[in-house]
Amino acid sequence: MEQALAPVDEAPVLAPPGLRANILSPMETLAQSISTIAPTTTPTMTIPLVFVLAGNGTWLAYLFATAAVLLIALCISRFARYTSCSGSLYTYATSSLPPVVSGIAGWALLLAYIATGASVAGGFINYANVFLLSLSGRSSPTALLAILCVGVSTFIAYRDVQVSARLMLWIEAISVALIAIVLALLLWRNGLHIDHAQLHLQGVTASGVRLGVVLALFSFVGFESATTLGAEAANPLRTIPRAVIQSAIFTGLFFILCAYLETLGMHAAHQNLGQSTAPMRVLADLAGVTVLGPFIDFGALVSMFACTLACTTAAARVLMRMGHNGLVHRQLGIAHHKNATPGSAVLVSGLLTALPVTVLALRGVAGSDIYGWMGSLAVYGFLTTYGLAALALPLYLKRNHQLAKAPLILSIAAIFAILLALAGTLYPVPDHPYNWLPYVYLAYILCGIAWLAIARQQKGIKVTK
């Protein structure tokens, strides 16, 4: 399915058998990336965690994270200008790297989407019980909530990709708009002034900001997921590169603004942002729009569902591509004859997403802990795939006689940023159970390599590039 280098207006893009080509508009394609990022969850759950590490430097941590993500986005968009198919980010690595390395990219990206889906399902559990307790004074079994979240998202992804894209778009648009209203009113009621504690990085340490950047990167993971819709997006060689860049820029600016204003607002409210379980409710009270607080929290709940849906959609298309390449059973590479979605791959993706979050919930693990554990595991998968895609870019361009100095420098800068981020997840050694996650991820990748070796040796299975 990989297309040769050609001018954007001339390069044809074909859909894999069974998928409908050119059905998703630019906004619907952008919605895939935005929903996987789930921007509403960052102001409510992730920024307070970054504040614990970076304090008044939280905005700076998000500024650095945005710069790193933009470097990666520029690399990915370069690829997306020339080649487009289902599961594209994995395909970018397969285009120039040896089969073993490209196989690692496939397994890493699949884990990244599955773990992110499980992570936000944990966040869904957390906020769902908050609402149930406030409405009825009773909570629901966490395992039941996990199955409900993943089950419904899997059904929608199985049924119609266009319906799911439109649903995700509206969910995120409404949620982000409510947060923007609260922040705007907060500035209006409290006056436009500079927070000198943040500007002068009062009490901030370099190590705190560095660790904060690593955690802030989790806010962005999945920004590239529009590439998984390469076979179904309208005019994908234009639409997808723009969606990747736009999602990185929009969410980066939104997160920096939220980090600064949340820190400012919580200072004014004389509360600790790092200890707040519902910071947007506090800020809504401070802005004089108390009624919007619960709506924003509800928006975060629905946004986490939308993110689970987006991750299931993306994981299924990666799995479908892996089925075409012989990395998994070829049945997973076949589209549903009626729904024109990768039906079998969607069901497997939903099952793999539901399994860890349900098991952890049954063992009594809190939804917020599931969010943190699975999200941190997902970061390893994304960083691996981003790094391999950045490494493959100059090799791909050189092979096609298109390599210039600018993309080479861009690739080196992106790889350097990824290595720094990866180092930040390993040192200083994080607390338990986060210190075990690198070993879990390494064991998973080794199993993927072993599976690749077995698949290549089995009669009748050919692993393609």
Residue pairs with C-beta under 8 A, 6 or more apart in sequence:
1 14
1 16
1 85
1 86
1 91
1 231
1 321
1 324
2 83
2 85
2 91
2 94
2 95
3 11
3 12
3 13
3 82
3 83
3 84
3 85
4 11
4 82
4 400
5 11
5 82
5 400
5 402
6 82
8 81
8 237
8 238
11 82
11 237
13 21
13 84
13 85
13 230
13 231
13 236
13 237
14 21
14 231
15 21
15 86
15 231
15 232
16 85
16 86
16 231
16 320
16 324
16 333
16 335
17 334
17 335
18 334
18 335
18 336
18 337
18 340
18 342
19 86
19 231
19 232
19 335
19 340
19 341
19 342
20 161
20 232
20 340
21 231
21 232
22 232
22 233
22 234
22 235
23 161
23 162
23 232
23 234
24 32
24 161
24 162
24 165
24 229
24 232
24 233
24 234
24 239
25 234
26 233
26 234
26 235
26 239
26 242
26 243
27 169
28 162
28 165
28 166
28 169
28 233
29 165
29 226
29 229
29 233
29 234
29 236
29 239
29 240
29 243
30 169
30 226
30 242
30 243
30 246
30 247
31 165
31 166
31 168
31 169
31 172
32 165
32 168
32 225
32 226
32 228
32 229
32 243
32 310
32 313
32 314
33 222
33 223
33 224
33 225
33 226
33 243
33 244
33 247
34 168
34 169
34 172
34 247
34 250
34 251
35 168
35 169
35 171
35 172
35 303
35 306
35 307
35 309
35 310
36 113
36 116
36 221
36 222
36 223
36 225
36 307
36 310
36 311
36 314
37 219
37 220
37 221
37 222
37 223
37 247
37 251
37 307
38 120
38 172
38 222
38 303
38 304
38 306
38 307
38 310
39 172
39 175
39 176
39 219
39 251
39 254
39 255
39 303
40 172
40 175
40 176
40 179
40 296
40 299
40 300
40 303
41 120
41 123
41 300
41 303
41 304
41 307
42 219
42 251
42 255
42 258
43 179
43 255
43 258
43 262
43 279
43 280
44 278
44 279
44 280
44 296
44 297
44 300
45 123
45 300
45 368
45 371
46 215
46 216
46 218
46 219
47 58
47 62
47 219
47 255
47 258
47 259
47 262
47 273
47 279
48 262
48 273
48 274
48 275
48 276
48 279
49 215
49 274
49 372
50 58
50 61
50 62
50 212
50 215
50 216
50 259
51 58
51 259
51 262
51 263
51 273
51 274
52 274
53 61
53 208
53 209
53 211
53 212
53 215
54 60
54 61
54 204
54 208
54 209
54 211
54 212
55 203
55 204
55 208
56 195
56 197
56 198
56 201
56 202
56 203
56 204
56 263
57 198
57 201
57 204
57 208
57 209
57 212
58 212
58 259
58 260
58 262
58 263
58 273
59 198
59 256
59 259
59 260
59 263
60 201
60 204
60 209
61 209
61 212
61 213
61 215
61 216
61 259
62 216
62 219
62 252
62 255
62 256
62 259
63 256
64 209
64 213
64 216
65 213
65 216
65 217
65 219
65 220
65 252
65 255
66 220
66 248
66 252
66 253
66 255
66 256
67 417
68 213
68 217
68 417
68 418
68 420
68 421
69 217
69 220
69 223
69 248
69 252
70 245
70 248
70 249
70 252
71 410
71 413
71 414
71 417
72 224
72 248
72 386
72 389
72 390
72 414
72 417
72 418
73 223
73 224
73 244
73 245
73 247
73 248
74 245
74 410
74 414
75 386
75 389
75 390
75 393
75 407
75 410
75 411
75 414
76 89
76 92
76 224
76 227
76 241
76 244
76 386
76 389
77 240
77 241
77 242
77 244
77 245
78 241
78 393
78 397
78 407
78 410
79 88
79 92
79 95
79 389
79 392
79 393
79 396
80 88
80 227
80 230
80 236
80 237
80 240
80 241
80 244
81 237
81 241
82 237
82 400
83 91
83 92
83 95
83 230
84 227
84 230
84 231
84 233
84 236
84 237
84 240
85 91
85 230
85 231
85 321
86 228
86 229
86 230
86 231
86 232
86 317
86 320
86 321
86 342
87 106
87 109
87 228
87 230
87 317
87 318
87 319
87 320
87 321
87 322
88 227
88 228
88 230
88 240
89 105
89 109
89 224
89 227
89 228
89 318
89 385
89 389
90 102
90 105
90 106
90 109
90 318
90 321
90 322
90 385
91 321
92 227
92 389
92 392
92 393
92 396
93 101
93 102
93 105
93 106
93 385
93 388
93 389
93 392
94 102
94 105
94 106
94 325
94 465
95 392
95 396
95 465
96 392
96 395
96 396
96 399
97 105
97 388
97 391
97 392
97 395
99 452
99 456
99 463
99 465
100 449
100 452
101 388
102 388
102 465
103 327
103 448
103 449
103 452
103 463
104 384
104 388
104 445
104 448
104 449
105 384
105 385
105 388
105 389
106 318
106 321
106 322
106 325
106 327
106 448
107 327
107 444
107 445
107 448
108 380
108 381
108 382
108 384
108 385
108 388
108 445
108 448
109 318
109 381
109 382
109 385
110 315
110 318
110 319
110 322
110 381
111 377
111 378
111 380
111 381
111 441
111 444
112 221
112 222
112 378
112 379
112 380
112 381
112 382
112 385
113 222
113 225
113 311
113 312
113 314
113 315
113 318
113 349
113 378
113 381
114 311
114 315
114 349
114 352
114 353
115 356
115 374
115 375
115 377
115 378
115 381
116 221
116 222
116 307
116 311
116 374
116 375
116 378
117 150
117 153
117 307
117 308
117 311
117 312
117 315
117 349
117 353
118 353
118 354
118 356
118 357
118 370
118 374
119 370
119 371
119 372
119 373
119 374
119 375
119 378
120 304
120 305
120 307
120 308
120 311
120 371
120 375
121 146
121 149
121 150
121 304
121 308
121 353
121 354
121 357
121 370
122 146
122 357
122 360
122 361
122 367
122 368
122 369
122 370
122 371
122 373
122 374
123 300
123 304
123 367
123 368
123 370
123 371
124 145
124 146
124 149
124 301
124 304
124 305
124 308
124 367
125 142
125 145
125 146
125 149
125 357
125 361
125 367
125 370
126 366
126 367
126 368
126 371
127 297
127 298
127 300
127 301
127 304
127 367
128 140
128 145
128 149
128 301
129 139
129 140
129 142
129 145
129 367
130 278
130 297
131 294
131 297
131 298
131 301
132 138
132 139
132 140
133 139
134 294
141 361
142 361
142 362
142 367
143 358
143 361
143 362
145 361
146 354
146 357
146 358
146 361
147 354
147 358
149 304
149 305
149 308
150 308
150 312
150 350
150 353
150 354
150 357
151 350
151 354
152 305
153 305
153 308
153 309
153 312
153 350
154 312
154 346
154 347
154 349
154 350
154 353
154 354
156 163
156 164
156 167
156 309
157 164
157 309
157 312
157 313
157 316
157 341
157 346
157 349
157 350
158 336
158 339
158 341
158 343
158 346
158 347
158 350
159 339
159 341
160 339
160 341
161 229
161 232
161 313
161 340
161 341
164 309
164 310
164 313
167 306
167 309
168 306
168 309
168 310
171 299
171 302
171 303
171 305
171 306
172 303
172 306
174 299
175 296
175 299
175 300
175 302
175 303
176 254
178 292
178 295
178 296
178 299
179 258
179 280
179 296
179 299
181 289
181 292
182 280
182 283
182 284
182 287
182 289
182 292
182 293
182 296
183 257
183 258
183 261
183 283
183 287
185 287
185 288
185 289
186 261
186 264
186 265
186 283
186 286
186 287
187 261
188 287
189 286
189 287
189 288
190 265
190 268
190 286
195 260
195 263
195 264
195 267
196 202
197 203
197 267
198 260
198 263
198 264
207 428
210 424
211 424
211 428
213 421
213 424
214 379
214 421
214 424
214 425
216 255
217 379
217 383
217 421
218 375
218 376
218 378
218 379
219 251
219 255
220 248
220 251
220 252
220 255
221 375
221 378
221 379
221 382
222 307
222 310
222 311
222 314
222 382
223 244
223 247
223 248
223 251
224 244
224 386
225 310
225 311
225 313
225 314
226 233
226 239
226 240
226 243
226 244
226 247
227 240
227 244
228 313
228 314
228 317
228 318
229 236
229 240
229 313
229 317
230 236
230 240
231 317
233 239
233 240
261 283
262 273
262 279
262 283
263 273
265 282
265 283
265 286
265 287
266 272
266 273
266 276
266 279
266 282
266 283
268 286
269 282
269 283
269 285
269 286
271 282
273 279
276 282
278 293
278 297
280 293
280 296
280 297
280 300
281 290
281 293
281 294
281 296
281 297
282 293
283 293
284 290
284 291
284 292
284 293
284 296
285 293
308 353
311 353
312 346
312 349
312 350
312 353
313 346
315 345
315 349
315 352
315 353
316 341
316 342
316 345
316 346
316 348
316 349
317 342
317 345
319 328
319 332
319 342
319 345
319 348
319 349
320 332
320 333
320 335
320 342
320 345
321 333
322 328
322 332
322 333
323 329
323 330
323 331
323 332
323 333
323 334
323 345
324 330
324 333
324 464
325 463
325 464
325 465
326 455
326 461
326 462
326 463
326 464
327 451
327 452
327 455
327 463
331 344
332 342
332 344
332 345
332 348
333 342
333 345
334 342
334 343
334 344
335 341
335 342
335 343
336 342
336 343
336 344
356 374
357 370
357 374
360 369
360 370
360 373
361 367
361 370
365 373
372 434
373 433
373 434
373 437
376 425
376 434
376 437
377 437
377 440
377 441
379 425
380 422
380 425
380 437
380 438
380 441
381 441
383 418
383 421
383 422
383 425
384 445
386 414
386 418
387 414
387 415
387 418
387 419
387 422
390 411
390 414
390 415
390 418
391 411
391 415
393 407
393 410
393 411
394 403
394 407
394 408
394 411
397 403
397 404
397 407
425 438
426 438
429 435
452 463
455 461
455 463
456 462
456 463
